[in-house]
């Protein structure tokens, strides 16, 4: 389980994260919703150690990781798919996926796990294409595949539907559900697209101005009025 306790972050004089506390459990999709500029991406960057938390604690599988560097969090079984994907455009699909194996020693890091190609058949078809030649949706699948190559226990996704065609959104949703159903991974999904989040969420969190203003179970999102809280 991921446990976030009273997390604070500042940019200059601005108080960006204001005492956030929540849990994300193995075998569940936790959806974090909120409008632009409420601090969602800042939270994820704190969880990955890309920016240090000013106050509060982050615990993963019973171990305090608040002071861990990003590579230590990866070795602890945490993977992050950032907004904008950040694949290596000049590398092939296969080479991008192999980058996700960097936490493993020797021969284990030389072959793309078959399950990634099973989840995303298009990556198998295009394994020798350069990442920069793929469509936006294919690049998103590649970014998720690269994160999964590290065989994480916690997968963090930052707005995976942004700028993606509907058919690929559906495919990505099916993969997220399949991963959650395996029961060996916690998934933290940051999303603005309400319908996508509502379809996948086991638990939801709504952020506003750096705070969690509402949370509950996924099946009650509609009756809890979440759509109105995140509508632009």
Long-range contacts (C-beta under 8 A, 24 or more apart in sequence): 1-25, 1-26, 1-60, 1-61, 1-186, 2-47, 2-58, 2-59, 2-60, 2-154, 2-186, 2-188, 3-57, 3-58, 3-59, 3-60, 4-47, 4-56, 4-57, 4-58, 5-56, 5-57, 5-58, 5-59, 6-55, 6-56, 6-57, 7-43, 7-46, 7-53, 7-55, 7-56, 7-57, 7-58, 8-53, 8-54, 8-55, 8-56, 9-39, 9-42, 9-43, 9-46, 9-51, 9-53, 9-54, 10-54, 11-42, 15-210, 16-42, 16-210, 17-42, 17-43, 17-46, 17-53, 17-210, 18-209, 18-210, 18-211, 19-56, 19-211, 20-56, 20-207, 20-210, 20-211, 20-212, 21-56, 21-212, 22-205, 22-212, 22-215, 24-154, 24-186, 24-187, 24-188, 24-203, 25-186, 25-202, 25-203, 26-153, 26-183, 26-184, 26-185, 26-186, 27-180, 27-181, 27-182, 27-183, 27-184, 27-185, 27-186, 28-180, 28-186, 28-187, 28-202, 28-203, 29-176, 29-177, 29-180, 29-187, 29-189, 29-200, 29-201, 29-202, 29-203, 29-218, 30-186, 30-187, 30-188, 30-189, 30-201, 30-202, 30-203, 30-204, 30-205, 31-189, 31-190, 31-191, 31-197, 31-200, 31-201, 31-203, 31-204, 31-205, 31-218, 32-188, 32-189, 32-190, 32-191, 32-204, 32-205, 32-207, 33-190, 33-191, 33-192, 33-194, 33-197, 33-204, 33-205, 33-206, 33-207, 33-226, 33-229, 33-230, 34-192, 34-206, 34-207, 34-208, 34-230, 35-192, 35-208, 35-230, 35-232, 36-192, 38-207, 38-208, 38-209, 38-210, 39-207, 39-209, 39-210, 40-158, 40-190, 40-207, 41-83, 41-158, 41-190, 43-190, 43-207, 44-80, 44-82, 44-156, 44-158, 44-188, 44-190, 47-73, 47-78, 47-80, 47-156, 47-188, 48-73, 48-78, 48-80, 48-156, 49-73, 60-154, 61-153, 74-103, 74-150, 75-103, 77-150, 77-151, 77-152, 77-153, 77-154, 78-152, 78-153, 78-154, 78-156, 79-147, 79-148, 79-150, 79-152, 79-154, 79-155, 79-156, 80-147, 80-156, 80-158, 81-143, 81-144, 81-147, 81-155, 81-156, 81-157, 81-158, 81-160, 82-143, 82-158, 83-158, 83-159, 83-162, 85-139, 85-140, 85-142, 85-143, 86-143, 87-131, 87-132, 87-139, 87-142, 87-143, 87-146, 88-131, 89-130, 89-131, 89-132, 90-130, 90-131, 90-132, 91-130, 91-131, 92-127, 92-128, 92-129, 92-130, 92-131, 93-123, 93-126, 93-127, 93-128, 93-129, 93-130, 93-131, 93-134, 93-142, 94-127, 94-128, 96-131, 96-142, 96-146, 97-123, 97-127, 97-142, 97-145, 97-146, 97-149, 98-149, 99-146, 99-149, 100-145, 100-146, 100-147, 100-148, 100-149, 100-150, 101-149, 101-150, 102-150, 103-150, 104-150, 112-149, 113-149, 113-151, 115-148, 116-145, 116-148, 116-149, 119-145, 119-148, 119-175, 119-178, 120-144, 120-145, 120-171, 120-175, 135-165, 136-163, 136-164, 136-165, 137-164, 137-165, 137-167, 137-168, 137-169, 138-168, 140-164, 140-168, 140-172, 141-168, 141-171, 141-172, 144-172, 144-175, 148-179, 152-185, 153-184, 153-185, 153-186, 154-185, 154-186, 154-187, 154-188, 155-179, 155-185, 155-186, 155-187, 155-188, 156-187, 156-188, 156-190, 157-187, 157-188, 157-189, 157-190, 158-190, 159-190, 159-191, 159-192, 160-189, 160-191, 161-191, 161-193, 161-196, 162-192, 169-193, 169-196, 173-199, 173-200, 176-200, 192-230, 194-226, 194-227, 194-230, 194-231, 197-221, 198-222, 198-226, 198-227, 206-230
